[in-house]
Amino acid sequence: MASTFKTFLNNDVAQTKTLLHEAIPITGTLVSGTYAGTYGSEGHIKNYSHAMFQSVYDYPHASSSANHIFDITFGYSSASQFQNATSSQNTEKMQIYNQMAQVLMGFKTDGNLRAFDEDGNLSGGNKIYDAYFINFSRLLVKDEIKKGSFSMTLLSDNAYEAAAGAIKIEDTNANNEYKVNSPAGEYGILYANALTSGRSFTTPDGLSNPPIGLIFYQAGVVVLPMADTTNYSITPDGPSNQIFTSNAEMNSTPGDEYSELITGSTIQLMADSLRHRIDNITFNNTTELNSSIYFCRANHNDFNYSSNPTYLTGSKIMVKEKLTDQPVSYITSIGLYSADNELLAVAKLSEPLKKTPSTELTLRVRLDY
Amino acid sequence: MAFLNNSGDIILDAVLTDTGRYRMAKGDGSFKIAKFALADDEIDYSLYQNANWTGVGADGAHASGSAYYDLNILKTPILEAFTNNTSLMKHKLISIPRTNILYLPTLKLNALAGARGVKGQGALLQQASGTFYVATDSTTEGTTKLGGTTALGNAKWMEGFSTPGSVIRVDQGLDTTEIPPSISIPGDLKETQYIVEMDNRLGFIRKPAASEAATPSFIDDDNIASYYFTAGSDTDYIGDVPFANSDQVYVAAKDVIAGPRGTSINFSLGASIQLQTSTFLFTQLGGTEVISGVSYYVLDTIVRVTAATLGRSMTIPVRFIKAV
């Protein structure tokens, strides 16, 4: 009996899962220096009237070519020493913190909000009550940030314009030490390393690369505390696990120092200040690719003839001169069909593939979801 | 020791068609891949340079031998996949276990004036333009319009509103004079199922010379309705190609298949409610034509007939017509 379809058997379909990683480099010039405009209102920076966060694009955001890279915002807890009714955007900053904590850390058994924890050990240790939040776009993060791949270099020198005092913030050894006690998926601890002689970290427990923040891999959120989480304050020179010293100038206007930033500046100005200090960010994203592989088996006696109109002259087969010649056909397309003969997916070969009764082929067709 | 030849195992990335995405979005389990087919839409087998070759400067087989017969075919560039489910996989490869076949059946439209339908219906209708005319309302069929003019020849149009008196007929068989028509076509070359596809917005398939509409098997996301007809079950539509007379010989005035005959599919067309009652699609997709001084809206489309098991297909041009 002639046929044009071949039914898949149970062993003709296989499922696979592949993790794809892409390197995402975000240079400091892209974040803070590429596009013209007054600092804080450059073309690729989008500020909102609600002033709750600032968005960074890779191109002037009014253009359809622009891609959203990340958002920056800042928040503090009601338990923070900086919380004060007179502080700039006090309500909004608490709202941001509570929102991020609710999503990323969840609630305690007593129903109260759980604060961010410096080392991920929720039963004790230092808490993070105020922090920058860098929320990376889904476009970059895809399914998640690859553990152990995150790196961010900040310029922490006290002078605003000095390209010095570089510190590197990484999720070192996150592949083995990530935490799973968050309702928003897995997260790792960010550690700081001084890259230049301008900065050094000496913490009370003697760590030269102290924990300095958190990274939530599936959520694509980086949490960077402002204050020293050991002392819950911003100190001049340390002992410290804070990113900037209290004397660091965070604005071109003299007097806008780090210690004054939290209480005296809007979220937008704080975002501008952090952007100005970002030298570079890199990470690898992860895409979880689920595939079905269909093994299209063309046995020796399958698919040797064609219904192509050029295959016949009258009714005579063009590629055969006499009865005993082998039929020949050339495959260019593979169609995957439903039981009711609807074409659901199609794959194309790069060049015609010869099929004769003396050949058998297995064409593996992969359909990704 | 040489490397193993791994060319027999190829990995290809597939793309979902619009219908595939549509079914997946429905989420009702209708997206289930059950079978596959192979096709050679881009291949021109007339480039196969064996002794049958009739190309430019044709002098038979390639001088360098049979290894060079398909040199030009293998150089054929292949197009990327379209995602429209009706735009590709037009010419499927066929599985027939035996290899001693020199002739394959073809499909031919039998529009000869002398031919009679399998079921005894009237002669088929076709214009010189090669298009079937289908009237879409009673006014158009009336005596003041198409019914009263001889400009289209004697009744060379089909009633799409009232009960049609004629059929579209497609014959299947071996169109060769090297095998007499009295020889029975082999069972594995005799088509037993046909798929008829047409734009469901414009019209529908009806029983031959009857008003009863056929039920489409499914209508895809592009409004293409597919009708499946099976020999033995749909005897109103499918039957053996009849002989013009009892001599069982080929009669050129009535037969389009010169050799052994297979089956014949017959059907009539009806105009959709929208074409019957509105000129919207005519003005949007069609134009106007003047016949014997009378203006008509016209809308051209195609009806595609596919032999389901042997894969061959043909498109039949149809022109829906409506008095202005």
Interface residues (C-beta under 8 A of the other chain):
Chain A: M1 A2 S3 T4 F5 K6 T7 F8 V13 S292 I293 Y294 C296 A298 N301 D302 F303 N304 Y305 S306 S307 N308 P309 T310 Y311 L312 T313 G314 S315 K316 I317 M318 V319 K320 E321 K322 L323 T324 Q326 P327 V328 S329 Y330 I331 T332 S333 I334 G335 L336 Y337 S338 A339 D340 N341 E342 L343 L344 A345 V346 A347 K348 L349 S350 E351 P352 L353 K354 K355 P357 T359 E360 L361 T362 L363 R364 V365 R366 L367 D368
Chain B: G8 D9 I10 I11 L12 D13 A14 V15 L16 T17 T19 G20 R23 S30 F31 K32 I33 A34 K35 F36 A37 L38 A39 D40 D41 E42 I43 D44 Y45 S46 Y48 N50 A51 N52 T54 Y69 D70 I73 L74 T76 I78 L79 E80 A81 F82 T83 N85 T86 L88 M89 H91 K92 L93 I94 S95 I96 P97 T99 N100 I101 L102 Y103 L104 P105 T106 G173 L174 D175 T176 E178 D188 L189 I195 S217 F218 D220 S226 A258 G259 A307 A308 T309 L310 G311 R312 S313
